[in-house]
Amino acid sequence: MPDRKPVIGIPADRRLLGPHWFHCVGEKYVAAIAEAAGAVPVLLPAIGADLALDALLSCCDGLFLTGSPSNVEPHHYGGAASEPGTWHDAHRDATTLPLIRQVVEAGMPLLAVCRGFQEMNVAYGGTLHQRVHELAGHLNHRENGDDPLDVQYAPSHEVAFAAAGTFVRLVPGRTAMMVNSLHSQGVDRLAEGLAVEATAPDGLVEAFRVKNAPGFAIGVQWHPEWKAMDNDFSRALFGAFGEACRRWAVARSR
């Protein structure tokens, strides 16, 4: 049994900073993997097909898909053209979308938040609402960008857990919780291979799992990585992910 901590790969965004392109991951995601999951975070460049699955499976024990200011390009799910000014990241799409199902089917643990959650739904054949706040009967799930970060990431609305789901077992006795909300897109049609884990008061799917996954495969729309160690559910979620990655590391070392 290896004594080392599991290694969790985090696919990067590709962003233009000044005159140069960079592959970036927010510190809050790195910290959540290091502290709450108890793992070693490794940043993976957004290089599309050059990030070969066999290489990923040989060097990582889990995959963490982060949030991002960018949105999945709508042609990946048959959606209408985006509103002008919408931020996209074709390099990240080309990296994550082909990997998701292959990683899950291989048994490698996968956790996804926000954009990563939306990527999972698209990868399994689902579709997205591009502007949830414009839909009748739906909440405005966006943050106010002028607010301080602690206000933007403060609890915004409740989510109800599925009665027979995974989340009700993470924190015994918990059937719902307050979550932050910092997204304009959301699940439209949930992919057939996914099972709902949590919903918002307006019916929007806020969390799911892959139904027949051989290992840990969960996505959430909110941001549990924000000050993860201060939230009992976030600690439990990242802790379960980290433990699944440890078990994967042991199994593949045999």
N, C-alpha and C positions, 0 to 999 in steps of 0.2 A: 504494500500500500504506500503510495507516494506521500511524503510529508509536506510537500510544497503546497502553497496556495493554488487554487485553480486560476487559470488565465482566461479572462473574458475579453473577447474582441469587441470593439466599438467602432462601427463604420463612421467615417468622418463626413462632414459637409465639405463641399468645395466652394470656397469664397474668395472673392477678389478683395484683397486688402492693400490699398494703395495701387501700385502698378503691377503687383504680382498676385498669382493665384496661390492659395494655401488650403491645406486639408486640416479642418478644425473640428474639435469636439469641446463643448462647454465644460468648464471645470466642475459644475454641479453634478454632471453625469459621472465624471471620473471619480469624484469624491464618494458618490453613492455606491459605486462598485467596490472601491477600496475599503470603505468604512462599514456600510450596511450589509454588503454581500460578502465581505471578508475575502476579496479576491484581488488579483493583479489586473488592472485595466491596461489593455493594449490597443492603441489607436490603429485602425485599418484605413488605408487611403482609399478614396473613391475612384478606383481605377477600372471599374466595370469588370469585363470578362477576364482581365488579367489577374484579378483576385480569385485564383482557382480554388474550387471547393476542396480538393484533396489537400492542398496546402493549408487551408483554413482548419480543416478537421485535424490535421497533424499538429498544429501549434496552439490551438485554442480549445478550451473546455466549455465554452458558452459564447453566446452572441447577444449583445445588448443593442437594440435599435432606439436611438434617441429622438427627441423632438428637434424641431428646426423652424426658423422663420420661413423656409421654403415649403412648397406644396408639391405633392406628386403630380406630374404632368397628366392632364385629363385624358390624353389619348391612350393611356395605359388601361383605362377602365371604360372607354367608350363615352366619355363625358364631353360636354360642350366646351368650346374654347374658353380659356380663363379670361377674367376681366383684365383689361390693360393694367400693367404695373404689378401683376401677381408675380411673386418671386418663385422661381423654379430652380431645380438643381438636377439637370439631366444626368450628371455623372453619379450622383448618389442613387438615383432611380436605377441606373444601369448596374450598380453594384449590389444594392439590397434586394430588389425585386426578384432577380433570378436565384438568389441564395436562399430565400426564406423557406420555401417548401422543401428544398433539398436538405437544408440544415435540420429542419424539424423531422423529416422522414429518416434521417440518419440517426436520430435520437439525441442530438446535441441540444442542451437546454437553450431556450430563447426567451428573452423578456423584451417587450417593446412598449414605448410610451409615446404619446402624442403623434408626431409624424410617423414614427415607427409602427404604431397601432394602425394608422391608416394604410401604411405600406402592407401590413399583414393582410388586411381585408382585401386590398387590391390583388395581392399575390395569389390569394385563394379564389379570386373571381368575383369579389364584391365590388360595389360602386360607392362613390362619395358624393355627399352634398358639398358644394363649393362655398356656399354662403348660408350657413345654418341660421344666422340672425335674420335673414330675409324670408324665412319660411313661416307661414302662419301657424300659430300655436307652439312655436319653439322659443326657448330662452335665448337671450344674447349670451353666448358662451365666450365672448372675447374679453380680454383684459383691457384696461385703460392704460395705454402706453405712457401716459404722463404721470401715473401714480408711482410712488416708490416701489421697489421690488417686493418688499414685504407686504404691501397692499395688493399688488398684482397677483402674488402667489398665495394670498390668504384664502381660506375656505370660502367658496362661492355658492355652492348648491349641494344638495344631498344626492347620493346615489344609493339605490336599493340593490342588495345582493340577491342573486338567484338562489332560491331555497335549497336546491340540490347541487350547488356549485362548489368550486374550490375555495372561494373567498370566505364562506361561512366557517370554514375549518381553520383558516389562518389565524384569526383572532376569535376564539370560542365565545359565543354569545352575541357576536356582532352580526347584525342583519342589514345595517346601513351605515353610512358615514358621510361626513361633509368632505368635499374635495375642492381643490382649486380648479380654475377653468380659464384657459388661455388659448382658445382655438376658434377659428372661423369655419373650418371644414369639419365634417363628421360623417359617420356611417350613413349611407342611404340604404342600399340593399346589402344586408349581411351575407357574406359568402356561405355557401351550404356547409362547408367543412368546419365552420366555427360555431361555438355554443356561447350564448350570452352569459356573462358573469355579473354584470351590473348595468343598471339603466338610470338615466337622469329623470327628474319629474316630468319632463316633456316627452319622454319615451325614447330619447336618443340613446343608442347603445354606447356605454362608456367603458366597458371591459368585456373581453371574451377569452376563451381558450380554444385551442385546436382540438376538436372532438376526439380523434383517434390517434393523437400524438403518442409516440412511444416514450416521450420524456416531457419535461416541463416546457410548455409553449403557451405563454399568456401575453396579452396586450391590454394596456389601459390608455384611455384618452387623456387623463389628467397627468399631473407631474409629481409622482411620488418621490422623485429624486431630490426635490427641493427640501433642504434641511431634513433629510430622511431619518436621521438619528433622533429627531425630536418628535416623531410620529409613530405610534405603536403599529399601525397597519403598514406603513412604509418599511419599518424595520422587519416586520414579519414577511412582507412580500420579497424584499431583497434578500433576507435571510434564507427563505425557501429557495430562491433562485441560486444563491451561492452554494447551498447544500446540494442542490441538484447538479451543479457544475462539479462539485467535489466527487459525487458519486460517478459522474461520467468520466472524470479523470481516472478514478480507480479502475472502472470497468475497461477502459481502453488501454490501460497499462498491463492488463493480464495477457 
